[in-house]
Amino acid sequence: MEYFLLFLIWIAAAFFFPVMLRRFQIPWVTAVIFAGIIIGPNGLGIVNSGEVMDFLATIGLVFLMFTAGMDIKFSKLKKAGKKVLLFSMVNLGIPFATGCFVGIYLGLSFFASLVLGVCFSSSSVGLIVPMLRELNLKSKVKSTLVSAIFLEDVISLILLAILLKAVVPNSSIPLEIFPIVLLVFVFVVLYLIPILQEWLFWFGPSKDVFAGGVRAVFITLALVALMAELIGVHAMVGGFLAGLTLSDMLKRRKKLEQNIIAISYGFLIPIFLLSLGMTTNIATLFEPGDALSTGLIVLSLIASKSASGFLGGRLLGFPSRISLGMGVMTIAQMSTTLATASLAFQYEIFDENIVAALVILSIITIIITPLLTKLIFRSHSEKPSKFSRLWRGNNAK
């Protein structure tokens, strides 16, 4: 009975909190994290994390990164040109350096500062893509920004994998040759795994009322996650690469894609977000020193992302207002930041204060990014569309 009671509490919290907070325009992701904070040990103490929740949260983290990879069209990423690469390097490099300096200033270790830099360097694909759909911008702006953000996410996760390998050597592969092994792994996943996936689709029945296609994708996801862990990379990196390599294939199989999203956002990802909220101690943020640290992290991220995006846009010849809007769009932090915070806490790289600060960072940027973007592009936008599901309280990727 205990397990079913826990299951009921988890699912009810993930269902009712977003519904109740929707009227306040609180994003779905933020609402579920709030639910975890309130019902967890640092809130009302209704539930505590245990082996079952930790396992499901880990699976949810892998699925979160898998769906983030699904948002990226691998075919477009391969066509990224020099201009996209330039914008990516500017919008990734400056925030990365800023995050490192902030970490050092806050007294974090050298490696913890580098991991904080990785958090600063990424952006939320799941927010940026719907925002671009909603805005009436030139296709050149859209294609440049989307391709650049995709590239930034891939690079930041590869950097994270290398850093975690240096801090937590959980495989027998020497650090000196690890980057080569990692590149081989990425090549195998991106170019050989699709062949396996097509074979699994062919092997299964053409008309399967029992969702065989979903299981075929899950086989591939589990295999790639296992391969990642065998070479000393966290399974979430494997999940992201699996989503990336299957993105084009799943775009052609809409029903299959919808089924995967339903399972991911209907059950597994909320468990991860609840777990993350349960490990977040908001009370520490009311202590003067920790409040200042959180404020410094939030303001530094917003400033570095906005400035670097503006600089990147100007270097590519875009007008100042468009460039500023491109920079503001990249402020949003979600999948990679939350996943990195959870992982760094698990490996004792970050303490609970830094994790809480990064959760607050994600919450704030998820809320303000759409508002600031609409304000900047107001004269360029059409009437609002229905693609702003994430920050209006519905399911998101």
Number of C-alpha atoms within 10 A of each C-alpha: 6 7 9 9 9 16 14 12 15 22 15 12 23 26 17 14 19 26 16 12 18 17 10 11 14 22 23 26 26 25 27 28 27 25 25 30 24 21 20 23 18 18 19 11 12 12 16 15 16 9 8 10 19 14 14 18 22 21 20 24 30 29 28 29 26 28 26 25 28 28 19 27 21 20 12 13 18 10 10 17 12 9 15 21 16 16 27 25 18 21 31 29 20 19 28 26 19 23 25 25 19 21 23 17 11 17 11 19 14 13 17 22 25 24 26 32 27 28 27 32 34 30 26 24 26 21 24 23 20 19 21 20 14 18 19 16 15 9 10 9 15 18 14 20 24 21 23 24 27 25 22 23 25 20 18 22 22 19 17 24 20 19 19 22 21 15 12 14 15 15 14 10 14 12 15 9 9 20 16 11 15 18 12 12 17 20 12 13 24 18 11 12 19 19 11 14 19 13 12 18 16 11 10 13 11 10 9 9 8 8 11 17 25 17 15 18 22 15 14 21 25 17 18 25 22 17 17 23 17 15 17 21 26 21 25 28 27 28 29 28 27 31 30 27 24 24 24 18 18 18 15 10 12 11 13 17 19 14 14 21 21 13 13 22 18 16 16 20 28 28 30 29 27 29 28 26 28 24 21 29 18 20 13 16 19 10 10 9 12 18 16 15 19 21 16 15 23 20 13 18 26 21 16 26 31 23 21 26 30 26 21 24 28 17 15 15 10 17 12 13 14 19 24 23 21 30 25 26 29 29 30 28 27 26 22 29 24 22 22 21 25 25 19 21 17 11 13 12 21 22 15 19 20 25 26 24 26 26 24 20 24 22 21 16 22 24 18 15 23 20 13 14 20 18 13 16 18 13 9 13 14 12 8 10 12 9 16 21 17 22 23 20 22 15 16 19 25
